[in-house]
Amino acid sequence: MTYEAINFGKKFGLFDEQWQPKVIAEMNDYQFKLVRLQGDFIWHDHKNTDETFIVLEGVLRIDFRDGAVQLSAGDMFVVPKGVEHKPYAEHEVKLLLIEPRGILNTGHVGGERTAENDVWI
Amino acid sequence: MTYEAINFGKKFGLFDEQWQPKVIAEMNDYQFKLVRLQGDFIWHDHKNTDETFIVLEGVLRIDFRDGAVQLSAGDMFVVPKGVEHKPYAEHEVKLLLIEPRGILNTGHVGGERTAENDVWI
């Protein structure tokens, strides 16, 4: 039989909304999520896990309390667990996030910016 | 301070050899590895873990006992644990692999195609 690859571009064609991660695959108890970001997020951290950002299109800045990192397409960065961070994108950026299943986008902070979790496309 | 992103292209500029995965980052107990493949590999599986393939450049075919999947740049595929597979690339393909730390490229099969593990660039 022919198995089907998961294509990032095709999956991004299925949604337009920003700040709402969509799960596209799982590896053991980890999830791969696509997300569109633009503008400023809130400060948060993930107490029990690292979080991986891979930029597929656009430019992302991740602010830390003591600095920042800028990521363009073809760049990745792993935010260590417990480290406060705040993503920012002037223009829309398309990201692949990798983190354990069940992790909320706002960490333990909660509030109105918390996206629905575990939404598959 | 300014943190540095990990750039796939820059990292690929640091090595030419094929079939020798290089670790570029860790997330918890998982590793991100870049690898250049060309030609045929051996049949193998990973008994205890899924394995993620993301194609960055070129075309990869992964054969299974009951079929195959073809991946181009911007495609990903998760090979489930315990599933025998055999990567193949007619021309050199550049991949990002994601799997737990300590996984050998040949699974439990061993032999001359087994690459040195945990080599960082």
gemmi code that builds the backbone of each chain (N, CA, C; Angstrom):
import gemmi

chains = {
    "A": [
        ("MET", (0.835, -1.196, 0.000), (0.000, 0.000, 0.000), (0.875, 1.254, 0.000)),
        ("THR", (0.263, 2.359, -0.377), (1.005, 3.621, -0.386), (0.643, 4.424, 0.865)),
        ("TYR", (1.629, 4.698, 1.665), (1.414, 5.530, 2.844), (1.534, 7.002, 2.445)),
        ("GLU", (0.884, 7.855, 3.226), (0.877, 9.267, 2.851), (1.757, 10.095, 3.780)),
        ("ALA", (2.620, 10.893, 3.176), (3.434, 11.820, 3.952), (2.555, 12.931, 4.517)),
        ("ILE", (3.008, 13.561, 5.566), (2.333, 14.728, 6.124), (3.047, 15.957, 5.584)),
        ("ASN", (2.328, 16.746, 4.797), (2.947, 17.920, 4.173), (2.558, 19.189, 4.930)),
        ("PHE", (3.567, 19.940, 5.353), (3.297, 21.127, 6.178), (2.446, 22.147, 5.420)),
        ("GLY", (2.800, 22.406, 4.163), (2.072, 23.405, 3.381), (0.610, 23.040, 3.215)),
        ("LYS", (0.380, 21.767, 2.920), (-0.989, 21.309, 2.736), (-1.790, 21.457, 4.038)),
        ("LYS", (-1.158, 21.127, 5.143), (-1.849, 21.241, 6.440), (-2.136, 22.708, 6.781)),
        ("PHE", (-1.199, 23.592, 6.477), (-1.447, 25.020, 6.752), (-2.609, 25.544, 5.907)),
        ("GLY", (-2.853, 24.905, 4.766), (-3.983, 25.300, 3.920), (-5.331, 25.009, 4.548)),
        ("LEU", (-5.329, 24.254, 5.648), (-6.584, 23.846, 6.279), (-7.062, 24.784, 7.374)),
        ("PHE", (-6.236, 25.781, 7.726), (-6.695, 26.715, 8.767), (-5.995, 28.058, 8.606)),
        ("ASP", (-6.690, 29.094, 9.076), (-6.167, 30.457, 8.962), (-5.918, 31.097, 10.308)),
        ("GLU", (-6.577, 30.618, 11.359), (-6.542, 31.333, 12.627), (-5.160, 31.268, 13.268)),
        ("GLN", (-4.835, 32.333, 13.978), (-3.537, 32.454, 14.627), (-3.625, 32.011, 16.088)),
        ("TRP", (-2.478, 31.594, 16.613), (-2.349, 31.238, 18.032), (-3.154, 30.005, 18.429)),
        ("GLN", (-3.541, 29.196, 17.437), (-4.326, 27.982, 17.714), (-3.568, 26.779, 17.156)),
        ("PRO", (-2.723, 26.157, 17.965), (-1.904, 25.044, 17.458), (-2.780, 23.863, 17.014)),
        ("LYS", (-2.395, 23.258, 15.907), (-3.107, 22.101, 15.351), (-2.147, 20.914, 15.326)),
        ("VAL", (-2.584, 19.808, 15.879), (-1.749, 18.610, 15.914), (-1.789, 17.920, 14.552)),
        ("ILE", (-0.605, 17.571, 14.032), (-0.544, 16.873, 12.746), (0.053, 15.476, 12.867)),
        ("ALA", (0.720, 15.187, 13.982), (1.349, 13.867, 14.121), (1.746, 13.654, 15.576)),
        ("GLU", (1.919, 12.375, 15.921), (2.443, 12.025, 17.239), (3.622, 11.077, 17.092)),
        ("MET", (4.584, 11.220, 17.992), (5.729, 10.303, 18.079), (5.804, 9.899, 19.544)),
        ("ASN", (5.486, 8.645, 19.834), (5.371, 8.220, 21.241), (4.393, 9.156, 21.958)),
        ("ASP", (4.791, 9.795, 23.047), (3.864, 10.699, 23.734), (4.130, 12.172, 23.414)),
        ("TYR", (4.781, 12.413, 22.282), (5.035, 13.787, 21.826), (4.130, 14.132, 20.655)),
        ("GLN", (3.819, 15.423, 20.543), (2.993, 15.872, 19.423), (3.727, 16.901, 18.565)),
        ("PHE", (3.438, 16.840, 17.280), (3.891, 17.843, 16.307), (2.699, 18.735, 16.011)),
        ("LYS", (2.897, 20.038, 16.195), (1.791, 20.990, 16.038), (2.208, 22.101, 15.087)),
        ("LEU", (1.303, 22.454, 14.192), (1.511, 23.631, 13.349), (0.752, 24.793, 13.962)),
        ("VAL", (1.349, 25.978, 13.872), (0.667, 27.157, 14.405), (1.087, 28.393, 13.608)),
        ("ARG", (0.138, 29.296, 13.453), (0.397, 30.621, 12.877), (0.413, 31.630, 14.028)),
        ("LEU", (1.450, 32.406, 14.109), (1.543, 33.438, 15.157), (1.738, 34.802, 14.516)),
        ("GLN", (1.151, 35.806, 15.142), (1.457, 37.194, 14.767), (1.170, 38.077, 15.956)),
        ("GLY", (2.092, 38.995, 16.207), (1.932, 39.883, 17.346), (2.607, 39.305, 18.573)),
        ("ASP", (2.097, 39.703, 19.709), (2.744, 39.429, 20.991), (1.978, 38.357, 21.753)),
        ("PHE", (2.702, 37.490, 22.424), (2.062, 36.514, 23.295), (2.287, 36.935, 24.743)),
        ("ILE", (1.973, 36.057, 25.673), (2.172, 36.372, 27.093), (3.406, 35.625, 27.608)),
        ("TRP", (3.968, 36.136, 28.667), (5.061, 35.436, 29.335), (4.524, 34.155, 29.962)),
        ("HIS", (5.242, 33.066, 29.730), (4.845, 31.789, 30.335), (6.040, 30.848, 30.310)),
        ("ASP", (5.909, 29.767, 31.018), (6.916, 28.714, 30.914), (6.223, 27.369, 31.035)),
        ("HIS", (6.989, 26.320, 30.791), (6.486, 24.956, 30.912), (7.375, 24.271, 31.946)),
        ("LYS", (6.773, 24.035, 33.120), (7.564, 23.609, 34.279), (8.266, 22.278, 34.074)),
        ("ASN", (7.640, 21.378, 33.282), (8.135, 20.000, 33.246), (8.679, 19.539, 31.913)),
        ("THR", (8.788, 20.462, 30.971), (9.257, 20.009, 29.661), (9.915, 21.122, 28.868)),
        ("ASP", (10.898, 20.707, 28.066), (11.430, 21.575, 27.022), (10.363, 21.718, 25.933)),
        ("GLU", (10.551, 22.720, 25.074), (9.609, 22.950, 23.973), (10.418, 23.345, 22.740)),
        ("THR", (10.116, 22.684, 21.618), (10.890, 22.934, 20.391), (10.110, 23.784, 19.401)),
        ("PHE", (10.783, 24.815, 18.881), (10.233, 25.695, 17.848), (11.046, 25.495, 16.561)),
        ("ILE", (10.362, 25.199, 15.468), (10.996, 25.169, 14.151), (10.227, 26.128, 13.254)),
        ("VAL", (10.942, 27.109, 12.676), (10.265, 28.091, 11.824), (10.212, 27.572, 10.388)),
        ("LEU", (9.007, 27.516, 9.833), (8.817, 27.047, 8.460), (8.708, 28.216, 7.488)),
        ("GLU", (8.161, 29.336, 7.968), (8.009, 30.504, 7.091), (7.882, 31.740, 7.967)),
        ("GLY", (8.619, 32.804, 7.620), (8.522, 34.035, 8.388), (9.635, 34.140, 9.425)),
        ("VAL", (9.452, 35.076, 10.329), (10.462, 35.363, 11.346), (9.795, 35.398, 12.721)),
        ("LEU", (10.400, 34.697, 13.655), (9.894, 34.644, 15.033), (10.971, 35.158, 15.973)),
        ("ARG", (10.551, 35.963, 16.927), (11.463, 36.312, 18.015), (10.926, 35.676, 19.284)),
        ("ILE", (11.799, 35.048, 20.045), (11.391, 34.552, 21.363), (12.142, 35.373, 22.393)),
        ("ASP", (11.385, 36.100, 23.201), (12.000, 36.903, 24.261), (12.164, 36.063, 25.515)),
        ("PHE", (13.297, 36.253, 26.167), (13.546, 35.668, 27.480), (13.757, 36.810, 28.461)),
        ("ARG", (13.758, 36.518, 29.729), (13.928, 37.583, 30.715), (15.311, 38.219, 30.594)),
        ("ASP", (16.264, 37.477, 30.024), (17.624, 38.007, 29.914), (18.109, 38.136, 28.474)),
        ("GLY", (17.173, 38.141, 27.515), (17.619, 38.272, 26.133), (16.575, 37.796, 25.156)),
        ("ALA", (17.025, 37.391, 23.982), (16.090, 36.960, 22.941), (16.822, 36.123, 21.914)),
        ("VAL", (16.044, 35.378, 21.124), (16.596, 34.674, 19.971), (15.686, 34.958, 18.789)),
        ("GLN", (16.277, 35.137, 17.617), (15.486, 35.373, 16.410), (15.619, 34.173, 15.486)),
        ("LEU", (14.486, 33.689, 15.009), (14.467, 32.495, 14.164), (13.808, 32.813, 12.821)),
        ("SER", (14.467, 32.374, 11.747), (13.892, 32.468, 10.407), (13.646, 31.053, 9.881)),
        ("ALA", (13.100, 30.956, 8.687), (12.828, 29.634, 8.101), (14.112, 28.812, 8.058)),
        ("GLY", (14.012, 27.582, 8.516), (15.191, 26.715, 8.561), (15.953, 26.796, 9.865)),
        ("ASP", (15.395, 27.543, 10.809), (16.004, 27.641, 12.149), (15.145, 26.890, 13.162)),
        ("MET", (15.801, 26.362, 14.187), (15.080, 25.778, 15.314), (15.692, 26.255, 16.624)),
        ("PHE", (14.907, 26.118, 17.690), (15.387, 26.470, 19.017), (14.601, 25.649, 20.040)),
        ("VAL", (15.300, 25.170, 21.051), (14.642, 24.425, 22.123), (14.631, 25.303, 23.375)),
        ("VAL", (13.436, 25.679, 23.813), (13.305, 26.454, 25.049), (13.340, 25.467, 26.217)),
        ("PRO", (14.327, 25.601, 27.108), (14.436, 24.639, 28.211), (13.254, 24.757, 29.181)),
        ("LYS", (12.955, 23.653, 29.827), (11.844, 23.653, 30.766), (12.091, 24.678, 31.868)),
        ("GLY", (11.000, 25.306, 32.290), (11.087, 26.261, 33.381), (11.576, 27.640, 32.990)),
        ("VAL", (11.943, 27.830, 31.738), (12.462, 29.134, 31.302), (11.316, 29.986, 30.750)),
        ("GLU", (11.111, 31.132, 31.360), (10.046, 32.024, 30.897), (10.370, 32.556, 29.509)),
        ("HIS", (9.352, 32.548, 28.656), (9.554, 33.030, 27.288), (8.276, 33.665, 26.764)),
        ("LYS", (8.465, 34.480, 25.736), (7.331, 35.196, 25.122), (7.594, 35.298, 23.631)),
        ("PRO", (6.855, 34.529, 22.838), (7.013, 34.612, 21.382), (6.455, 35.932, 20.844)),
        ("TYR", (7.084, 36.406, 19.786), (6.627, 37.629, 19.112), (6.936, 37.531, 17.625)),
        ("ALA", (5.977, 37.956, 16.808), (6.209, 38.008, 15.363), (5.570, 39.267, 14.811)),
        ("GLU", (6.375, 40.064, 14.122), (5.825, 41.292, 13.527), (4.830, 40.933, 12.435)),
        ("HIS", (5.261, 40.027, 11.548), (4.372, 39.519, 10.504), (4.047, 38.063, 10.834)),
        ("GLU", (3.036, 37.543, 10.192), (2.664, 36.156, 10.520), (3.826, 35.199, 10.268)),
        ("VAL", (4.046, 34.328, 11.221), (5.080, 33.304, 11.097), (4.386, 31.938, 11.209)),
        ("LYS", (4.911, 30.988, 10.426), (4.377, 29.619, 10.466), (5.401, 28.724, 11.154)),
        ("LEU", (4.941, 28.049, 12.203), (5.833, 27.272, 13.060), (5.424, 25.821, 13.140)),
        ("LEU", (6.437, 24.994, 13.380), (6.219, 23.619, 13.830), (6.682, 23.555, 15.280)),
        ("LEU", (5.770, 23.180, 16.165), (6.098, 23.015, 17.581), (6.160, 21.527, 17.898)),
        ("ILE", (7.097, 21.158, 18.760), (7.178, 19.770, 19.208), (7.277, 19.770, 20.724)),
        ("GLU", (6.366, 19.060, 21.350), (6.332, 19.011, 22.813), (5.463, 17.836, 23.233)),
        ("PRO", (5.541, 17.443, 24.493), (4.738, 16.308, 24.927), (3.239, 16.582, 24.787)),
        ("ARG", (2.482, 15.543, 24.551), (1.030, 15.627, 24.507), (0.515, 16.237, 25.815)),
        ("GLY", (-0.457, 17.127, 25.713), (-1.085, 17.671, 26.915), (-0.553, 19.016, 27.357)),
        ("ILE", (0.492, 19.507, 26.699), (1.064, 20.797, 27.088), (0.208, 21.936, 26.533)),
        ("LEU", (-0.151, 22.887, 27.395), (-0.943, 24.038, 26.962), (-0.020, 25.129, 26.438)),
        ("ASN", (-0.547, 25.922, 25.496), (0.271, 26.972, 24.887), (0.679, 28.046, 25.892)),
        ("THR", (-0.103, 28.186, 26.951), (0.218, 29.205, 27.957), (0.909, 28.605, 29.189)),
        ("GLY", (1.329, 27.336, 29.082), (1.979, 26.715, 30.230), (0.995, 26.608, 31.375)),
        ("HIS", (1.418, 27.055, 32.559), (0.544, 27.003, 33.732), (-0.122, 28.345, 33.988)),
        ("VAL", (0.078, 29.299, 33.096), (-0.395, 30.665, 33.335), (-1.900, 30.778, 33.117)),
        ("GLY", (-2.414, 30.064, 32.110), (-3.840, 30.110, 31.811), (-4.278, 31.453, 31.273)),
        ("GLY", (-5.594, 31.717, 31.327), (-6.130, 32.997, 30.864), (-6.682, 32.902, 29.457)),
        ("GLU", (-7.098, 34.049, 28.953), (-7.841, 34.090, 27.697), (-7.021, 33.684, 26.484)),
        ("ARG", (-5.696, 33.718, 26.601), (-4.867, 33.332, 25.448), (-4.656, 31.821, 25.356)),
        ("THR", (-5.187, 31.087, 26.321), (-5.023, 29.635, 26.292), (-5.840, 29.040, 25.146)),
        ("ALA", (-5.164, 28.319, 24.261), (-5.838, 27.722, 23.106), (-6.412, 26.367, 23.480)),
        ("GLU", (-7.414, 25.944, 22.721), (-7.936, 24.590, 22.886), (-6.799, 23.619, 22.558)),
        ("ASN", (-6.699, 22.576, 23.364), (-5.557, 21.658, 23.229), (-5.973, 20.424, 22.434)),
        ("ASP", (-4.978, 19.791, 21.811), (-5.171, 18.497, 21.175), (-6.180, 18.548, 20.031)),
        ("VAL", (-6.130, 19.637, 19.245), (-6.988, 19.756, 18.074), (-6.196, 19.253, 16.862)),
        ("TRP", (-6.690, 18.212, 16.228), (-6.004, 17.614, 15.079), (-6.539, 18.168, 13.761)),
        ("ILE", (-5.637, 18.283, 12.809), (-6.086, 18.541, 11.426), (-5.461, 17.480, 10.537)),
    ],
    "B": [
        ("MET", (21.088, 39.022, 26.795), (22.013, 38.395, 25.862), (21.272, 37.902, 24.615)),
        ("THR", (22.034, 37.640, 23.578), (21.443, 37.135, 22.343), (21.684, 35.635, 22.248)),
        ("TYR", (20.600, 34.892, 22.203), (20.718, 33.445, 22.026), (20.810, 33.134, 20.543)),
        ("GLU", (21.417, 32.003, 20.229), (21.618, 31.678, 18.820), (20.679, 30.559, 18.371)),
        ("ALA", (20.015, 30.804, 17.259), (19.175, 29.769, 16.662), (20.065, 28.676, 16.071)),
        ("ILE", (19.508, 27.501, 15.918), (20.194, 26.401, 15.239), (19.698, 26.385, 13.804)),
        ("ASN", (20.609, 26.630, 12.858), (20.222, 26.704, 11.449), (20.602, 25.411, 10.726)),
        ("PHE", (19.614, 24.786, 10.107), (19.856, 23.488, 9.466), (20.915, 23.599, 8.358)),
        ("GLY", (20.789, 24.622, 7.518), (21.739, 24.773, 6.408), (23.162, 24.957, 6.892)),
        ("LYS", (23.316, 25.777, 7.922), (24.649, 26.013, 8.476), (25.229, 24.717, 9.041)),
        ("LYS", (24.412, 23.960, 9.721), (24.881, 22.695, 10.302), (25.255, 21.686, 9.211)),
        ("PHE", (24.474, 21.648, 8.139), (24.818, 20.728, 7.045), (26.146, 21.112, 6.387)),
        ("GLY", (26.498, 22.386, 6.486), (27.783, 22.825, 5.942), (28.975, 22.273, 6.708)),
        ("LEU", (28.727, 21.654, 7.849), (29.822, 21.172, 8.701), (30.203, 19.713, 8.435)),
        ("PHE", (29.444, 19.032, 7.586), (29.815, 17.637, 7.297), (29.298, 17.231, 5.925)),
        ("ASP", (30.000, 16.283, 5.323), (29.641, 15.802, 3.993), (29.237, 14.335, 3.992)),
        ("GLU", (29.662, 13.571, 4.989), (29.484, 12.124, 4.904), (28.016, 11.730, 5.018)),
        ("GLN", (27.709, 10.638, 4.339), (26.334, 10.143, 4.319), (26.137, 9.048, 5.365)),
        ("TRP", (24.896, 8.883, 5.790), (24.501, 7.809, 6.712), (25.110, 7.949, 8.102)),
        ("GLN", (25.566, 9.175, 8.442), (26.162, 9.404, 9.754), (25.395, 10.531, 10.441)),
        ("PRO", (24.376, 10.201, 11.217), (23.552, 11.235, 11.854), (24.357, 12.087, 12.837)),
        ("LYS", (24.106, 13.387, 12.811), (24.766, 14.336, 13.709), (23.715, 14.995, 14.593)),
        ("VAL", (23.959, 14.988, 15.873), (23.012, 15.583, 16.808), (23.200, 17.103, 16.823)),
        ("ILE", (22.085, 17.829, 16.710), (22.165, 19.294, 16.747), (21.420, 19.892, 17.936)),
        ("ALA", (20.561, 19.115, 18.575), (19.797, 19.655, 19.714), (19.147, 18.518, 20.478)),
        ("GLU", (18.796, 18.816, 21.730), (18.040, 17.872, 22.542), (16.805, 18.561, 23.128)),
        ("MET", (15.738, 17.789, 23.247), (14.514, 18.244, 23.914), (14.161, 17.143, 24.910)),
        ("ASN", (14.292, 17.432, 26.186), (14.139, 16.389, 27.199), (15.084, 15.235, 26.840)),
        ("ASP", (14.581, 14.020, 26.707), (15.480, 12.905, 26.365), (15.404, 12.532, 24.882)),
        ("TYR", (14.973, 13.471, 24.072), (14.926, 13.257, 22.616), (16.041, 14.043, 21.936)),
        ("GLN", (16.482, 13.517, 20.794), (17.520, 14.217, 20.032), (17.031, 14.570, 18.633)),
        ("PHE", (17.527, 15.703, 18.156), (17.336, 16.143, 16.772), (18.640, 15.872, 16.047)),
        ("LYS", (18.554, 15.127, 14.933), (19.743, 14.717, 14.203), (19.596, 15.081, 12.735)),
        ("LEU", (20.668, 15.619, 12.168), (20.710, 15.837, 10.723), (21.468, 14.686, 10.092)),
        ("VAL", (21.012, 14.279, 8.914), (21.710, 13.199, 8.225), (21.545, 13.362, 6.712)),
        ("ARG", (22.608, 12.997, 6.001), (22.564, 12.908, 4.532), (22.466, 11.433, 4.156)),
        ("LEU", (21.501, 11.098, 3.332), (21.345, 9.712, 2.887), (21.392, 9.663, 1.359)),
        ("GLN", (21.961, 8.604, 0.843), (21.861, 8.324, -0.592), (22.033, 6.829, -0.798)),
        ("GLY", (21.183, 6.263, -1.636), (21.239, 4.830, -1.890), (20.326, 4.089, -0.942)),
        ("ASP", (20.694, 2.844, -0.705), (19.822, 1.913, -0.003), (20.339, 1.658, 1.406)),
        ("PHE", (19.450, 1.545, 2.356), (19.843, 1.168, 3.706), (19.420, -0.283, 3.942)),
        ("ILE", (19.495, -0.717, 5.170), (19.101, -2.088, 5.494), (17.738, -2.086, 6.181)),
        ("TRP", (17.063, -3.204, 6.108), (15.814, -3.358, 6.846), (16.104, -3.370, 8.340)),
        ("HIS", (15.338, -2.583, 9.084), (15.506, -2.582, 10.542), (14.241, -2.009, 11.170)),
        ("ASP", (14.151, -2.153, 12.474), (13.072, -1.482, 13.189), (13.604, -1.030, 14.544)),
        ("HIS", (12.787, -0.237, 15.219), (13.127, 0.233, 16.562), (12.027, -0.281, 17.484)),
        ("LYS", (12.397, -1.250, 18.310), (11.399, -2.008, 19.072), (10.615, -1.137, 20.046)),
        ("ASN", (11.264, -0.096, 20.580), (10.644, 0.611, 21.706), (10.274, 2.056, 21.426)),
        ("THR", (10.423, 2.490, 20.187), (10.124, 3.900, 19.931), (9.712, 4.152, 18.492)),
        ("ASP", (8.850, 5.142, 18.340), (8.575, 5.707, 17.029), (9.809, 6.506, 16.589)),
        ("GLU", (9.856, 6.817, 15.283), (10.983, 7.595, 14.754), (10.426, 8.572, 13.729)),
        ("THR", (10.839, 9.841, 13.849), (10.292, 10.873, 12.965), (11.304, 11.279, 11.899)),
        ("PHE", (10.828, 11.326, 10.664), (11.619, 11.778, 9.513), (11.011, 13.076, 8.990)),
        ("ILE", (11.821, 14.119, 8.868), (11.400, 15.360, 8.210), (12.404, 15.629, 7.084)),
        ("VAL", (11.897, 15.745, 5.854), (12.798, 15.983, 4.716), (13.020, 17.484, 4.545)),
        ("LEU", (14.293, 17.869, 4.543), (14.654, 19.276, 4.376), (15.033, 19.585, 2.928)),
        ("GLU", (15.602, 18.601, 2.234), (16.011, 18.809, 0.840), (16.119, 17.451, 0.166)),
        ("GLY", (15.560, 17.338, -1.034), (15.631, 16.085, -1.768), (14.389, 15.236, -1.583)),
        ("VAL", (14.519, 13.988, -1.973), (13.391, 13.062, -1.936), (13.823, 11.769, -1.248)),
        ("LEU", (13.020, 11.323, -0.318), (13.284, 10.081, 0.418), (12.118, 9.120, 0.213)),
        ("ARG", (12.471, 7.858, -0.002), (11.420, 6.837, 0.020), (11.686, 5.959, 1.230)),
        ("ILE", (10.651, 5.665, 1.985), (10.790, 4.698, 3.075), (9.962, 3.485, 2.682)),
        ("ASP", (10.650, 2.360, 2.519), (9.951, 1.118, 2.188), (9.508, 0.422, 3.459)),
        ("PHE", (8.315, -0.139, 3.407), (7.797, -1.006, 4.469), (7.548, -2.375, 3.860)),
        ("ARG", (7.315, -3.353, 4.685), (7.086, -4.699, 4.146), (5.818, -4.744, 3.311)),
        ("ASP", (4.903, -3.816, 3.550), (3.631, -3.837, 2.825), (3.392, -2.579, 2.002)),
        ("GLY", (4.479, -1.817, 1.715), (4.265, -0.621, 0.915), (5.403, 0.361, 1.061)),
        ("ALA", (5.109, 1.631, 0.838), (6.156, 2.649, 0.904), (5.519, 4.019, 1.061)),
        ("VAL", (6.351, 4.976, 1.507), (5.923, 6.376, 1.525), (7.039, 7.199, 0.898)),
        ("GLN", (6.643, 8.196, 0.111), (7.646, 9.076, -0.499), (7.536, 10.463, 0.116)),
        ("LEU", (8.686, 10.999, 0.521), (8.729, 12.292, 1.200), (9.614, 13.268, 0.432)),
        ("SER", (9.100, 14.479, 0.244), (9.888, 15.566, -0.342), (10.071, 16.655, 0.704)),
        ("ALA", (10.806, 17.699, 0.344), (11.039, 18.799, 1.285), (9.699, 19.335, 1.787)),
        ("GLY", (9.592, 19.504, 3.094), (8.349, 19.980, 3.690), (7.406, 18.863, 4.074)),
        ("ASP", (7.876, 17.628, 3.930), (7.071, 16.473, 4.338), (7.667, 15.833, 5.586)),
        ("MET", (6.820, 15.226, 6.402), (7.284, 14.435, 7.535), (6.521, 13.119, 7.590)),
        ("PHE", (7.102, 12.174, 8.319), (6.455, 10.879, 8.520), (6.977, 10.292, 9.822)),
        ("VAL", (6.077, 9.693, 10.586), (6.477, 9.022, 11.824), (6.385, 7.513, 11.606)),
        ("VAL", (7.520, 6.842, 11.667), (7.528, 5.386, 11.553), (7.209, 4.814, 12.934)),
        ("PRO", (6.108, 4.063, 13.046), (5.724, 3.545, 14.365), (6.738, 2.532, 14.893)),
        ("LYS", (6.827, 2.443, 16.202), (7.767, 1.497, 16.794), (7.455, 0.079, 16.355)),
        ("GLY", (8.506, -0.676, 16.140), (8.345, -2.079, 15.782), (8.059, -2.338, 14.313)),
        ("VAL", (7.926, -1.283, 13.528), (7.621, -1.453, 12.105), (8.916, -1.481, 11.293)),
        ("GLU", (9.141, -2.563, 10.591), (10.349, -2.666, 9.768), (10.301, -1.653, 8.633)),
        ("HIS", (11.427, -1.002, 8.413), (11.492, -0.005, 7.348), (12.890, 0.034, 6.757)),
        ("LYS", (12.956, 0.596, 5.555), (14.229, 0.685, 4.836), (14.228, 1.977, 4.039)),
        ("PRO", (15.002, 2.963, 4.488), (15.086, 4.229, 3.750), (15.864, 4.041, 2.433)),
        ("TYR", (15.454, 4.807, 1.442), (16.134, 4.779, 0.139), (16.067, 6.168, -0.480)),
        ("ALA", (17.172, 6.604, -1.085), (17.181, 7.885, -1.798), (18.019, 7.734, -3.054)),
        ("GLU", (17.418, 8.037, -4.191), (18.171, 7.938, -5.450), (19.288, 8.981, -5.466)),
        ("HIS", (18.933, 10.215, -5.127), (19.920, 11.293, -4.999), (20.036, 11.641, -3.523)),
        ("GLU", (21.086, 12.339, -3.173), (21.265, 12.652, -1.748), (20.068, 13.431, -1.202)),
        ("VAL", (19.612, 13.020, -0.035), (18.521, 13.696, 0.637), (19.027, 14.168, 1.996)),
        ("LYS", (18.557, 15.349, 2.404), (18.935, 15.896, 3.714), (17.730, 15.797, 4.648)),
        ("LEU", (17.955, 15.133, 5.767), (16.874, 14.828, 6.695), (17.114, 15.392, 8.077)),
        ("LEU", (16.006, 15.671, 8.759), (15.998, 15.878, 10.206), (15.309, 14.682, 10.829)),
        ("LEU", (16.018, 13.984, 11.702), (15.457, 12.848, 12.422), (15.200, 13.252, 13.865)),
        ("ILE", (14.116, 12.762, 14.427), (13.821, 13.020, 15.838), (13.487, 11.691, 16.491)),
        ("GLU", (14.208, 11.379, 17.543), (14.000, 10.107, 18.239), (14.661, 10.198, 19.607)),
        ("PRO", (14.345, 9.261, 20.495), (14.955, 9.329, 21.825), (16.480, 9.181, 21.761)),
        ("ARG", (17.155, 9.801, 22.680), (18.603, 9.661, 22.826), (18.950, 8.173, 22.938)),
        ("GLY", (20.009, 7.766, 22.259), (20.490, 6.396, 22.423), (20.030, 5.426, 21.357)),
        ("ILE", (19.156, 5.890, 20.457), (18.665, 4.993, 19.401), (19.717, 4.870, 18.292)),
        ("LEU", (20.026, 3.637, 17.902), (20.974, 3.410, 16.811), (20.261, 3.457, 15.465)),
        ("ASN", (21.005, 3.870, 14.440), (20.397, 3.996, 13.110), (19.937, 2.654, 12.553)),
        ("THR", (20.541, 1.573, 13.008), (20.164, 0.247, 12.519), (19.240, -0.491, 13.488)),
        ("GLY", (18.721, 0.234, 14.487), (17.850, -0.425, 15.457), (18.626, -1.488, 16.209)),
        ("HIS", (18.060, -2.690, 16.277), (18.721, -3.790, 16.991), (19.471, -4.699, 16.025)),
        ("VAL", (19.494, -4.324, 14.747), (20.065, -5.218, 13.727), (21.585, -5.221, 13.772)),
        ("GLY", (22.173, -4.057, 14.026), (23.629, -3.972, 14.093), (24.277, -4.141, 12.732)),
        ("GLY", (25.582, -4.439, 12.741), (26.304, -4.665, 11.489), (27.074, -3.437, 11.035)),
        ("GLU", (27.650, -3.566, 9.865), (28.595, -2.550, 9.376), (27.952, -1.211, 9.064)),
        ("ARG", (26.632, -1.185, 8.871), (25.973, 0.080, 8.564), (25.637, 0.870, 9.828)),
        ("THR", (25.928, 0.323, 10.987), (25.633, 1.026, 12.234), (26.566, 2.231, 12.388)),
        ("ALA", (25.989, 3.405, 12.522), (26.772, 4.638, 12.641), (27.139, 4.884, 14.099)),
        ("GLU", (28.209, 5.641, 14.271), (28.554, 6.083, 15.618), (27.381, 6.919, 16.148)),
        ("ASN", (27.049, 6.697, 17.398), (25.869, 7.358, 17.969), (26.280, 8.590, 18.782)),
        ("ASP", (25.331, 9.524, 18.909), (25.511, 10.678, 19.788), (26.693, 11.554, 19.396)),
        ("VAL", (26.879, 11.736, 18.097), (27.920, 12.645, 17.596), (27.295, 14.014, 17.368)),
        ("TRP", (27.780, 15.007, 18.089), (27.227, 16.364, 17.999), (28.019, 17.216, 17.012)),
        ("ILE", (27.313, 18.099, 16.343), (27.990, 19.141, 15.577), (27.419, 20.474, 16.016)),
    ],
}
model = gemmi.Model(1)
for chain_id, residues in chains.items():
    chain = gemmi.Chain(chain_id)
    for i, (resn, *xyz) in enumerate(residues, 1):
        res = gemmi.Residue()
        res.name, res.seqid = resn, gemmi.SeqId(i, " ")
        for name, pos in zip(("N", "CA", "C"), xyz):
            atom = gemmi.Atom()
            atom.name, atom.element = name, gemmi.Element(name[0])
            atom.pos, atom.b_iso = gemmi.Position(*pos), 0.0
            res.add_atom(atom)
        chain.add_residue(res)
    model.add_chain(chain)
structure = gemmi.Structure()
structure.add_model(model)
structure.setup_entities()
